[in-house]
Amino acid sequence: MKQITTHEEQLEYLRKIEGQVRGIQKMIKERLYCVDILNQVHSVISALAGVEDRILEKHFRNCVSAAMQGRSASEKEKKLSEILGLLSRYRKT
């Protein structure tokens, strides 16, 4: 089974992404070739999607799993509604 990453590890990824964004800003200031800039933008989008995936997996494996194993029906319903809301919002983007 794959090891779940921590939020602290996600901060490390986000710092790298922040550096990539600064690099894109520099590329724009220097008026570099649009396709090169777009390639870097896509890299940032992919990196953010990776962070999103890891945080979502952590949420499912920890928070949602704990709620489903618990006895509280209202906590189970809350987690299910939360996940359904996320999926609905993500499909719209």
C-alpha positions in Angstrom: 0.0 0.0 0.0 1.2 3.5 -0.9 2.3 5.8 2.0 0.1 8.8 2.6 1.9 12.1 2.5 1.6 14.6 5.3 0.4 18.2 5.0 4.0 19.3 5.7 5.2 17.4 2.7 2.5 19.1 0.6 3.9 22.5 1.8 7.3 21.4 0.3 5.6 20.8 -3.1 3.7 24.1 -2.8 7.0 25.9 -2.2 8.4 24.4 -5.4 5.3 25.4 -7.3 5.6 28.9 -5.9 9.1 29.0 -7.4 7.8 27.8 -10.7 5.2 30.6 -10.7 7.9 33.2 -10.0 9.8 31.7 -13.0 6.7 32.2 -15.2 6.5 35.8 -14.0 10.1 36.3 -15.0 9.5 34.7 -18.4 6.6 37.1 -19.0 8.7 40.2 -17.9 11.4 39.1 -20.2 8.9 38.6 -23.0 9.9 35.0 -23.7 8.3 32.9 -26.3 4.6 32.3 -25.5 4.7 28.5 -26.1 7.6 28.2 -23.6 5.5 30.2 -21.1 2.5 28.0 -21.7 4.5 24.9 -21.2 5.6 26.2 -17.7 2.0 27.2 -16.9 0.9 23.6 -17.7 3.7 22.3 -15.4 2.3 24.3 -12.6 -1.2 23.2 -13.2 -0.1 19.5 -13.2 1.9 20.0 -10.0 -1.1 21.6 -8.3 -3.3 18.7 -9.5 -0.8 16.4 -7.8 -1.0 18.2 -4.5 -4.8 18.1 -4.8 -4.8 14.4 -5.5 -2.5 13.7 -2.5 -4.6 15.8 -0.1 -7.8 14.3 -1.3 -6.4 10.8 -0.8 -5.3 11.7 2.7 -8.7 13.0 3.4 -10.4 9.8 2.2 -8.0 7.4 3.9 -8.0 9.2 7.2 -11.0 11.5 7.8 -13.6 9.8 5.7 -12.5 6.3 6.7 -12.6 7.2 10.4 -16.1 8.6 10.0 -17.3 5.5 8.2 -15.9 3.2 10.9 -17.4 5.3 13.6 -20.9 4.9 15.1 -22.2 8.4 14.4 -24.7 8.4 11.6 -24.6 12.2 11.4 -20.8 12.2 11.0 -21.0 9.6 8.2 -23.7 11.7 6.5 -21.6 14.8 6.9 -18.5 13.2 5.3 -20.6 11.8 2.4 -22.2 15.1 1.7 -18.8 16.8 1.9 -17.3 14.4 -0.7 -20.4 14.7 -3.0 -20.1 18.5 -2.8 -16.4 18.4 -3.7 -17.1 16.1 -6.7 -19.9 18.3 -7.9 -17.8 21.4 -7.7 -14.8 19.7 -9.4 -16.9 18.5 -12.3 -18.0 22.1 -13.0 -14.5 23.4 -13.4 
